[in-house]
Amino acid sequence: MSTTTIRDLLADHRFFAGLPAADLDLIAGCGVNVAFRAGAMVAREGDPADRFFVVREGHGAIEVHAPGRGALVVATAGPGDVIGWSWLFPPHQWRFDVRAVTDVRAVALDGACLRGKADEDPALGYRLMERFARILVSRLESTRLQLADLYGTGEAAGVP
């Protein structure tokens, strides 16, 4: 009977595709398996962002609270996605709420551990930053489309 390791799980995840084996070894040392039941809060805005999540199974909703409207879903993350980038940037606080929509299984990676490893190995830090930058750009583009859908095009809104 073979045992699947954190390193194996990361190697099979698209976020880590193409990383050198030595990087996977270092990153895996910062990870643990976690699970959340449907409806559970994975993260809360303002709480310390001390880790991020590599989603293996299930879906999580990334939410913002709108006064008078409650929680609004701005994105959904599923298998192959990563939840959380706030661990990278001071003050290391979650900027959104994250709720498990279904049961979620993930690898949680310790942010302080990874920042320390990136400080020791700037090339690793650069490779991680590249990957998280892609997530940020994707989320910004998605937000742009949501805003365009919400407010319509400039012409429809009376803007030349």
Summary of the structure (lengths in Angstrom):
residues: 160
radius of gyration: 17.3
end to end distance: 66.1
largest distance: 66.1
contacts: 443
relative contact order: 0.18
helix: 38%
strand: 29%
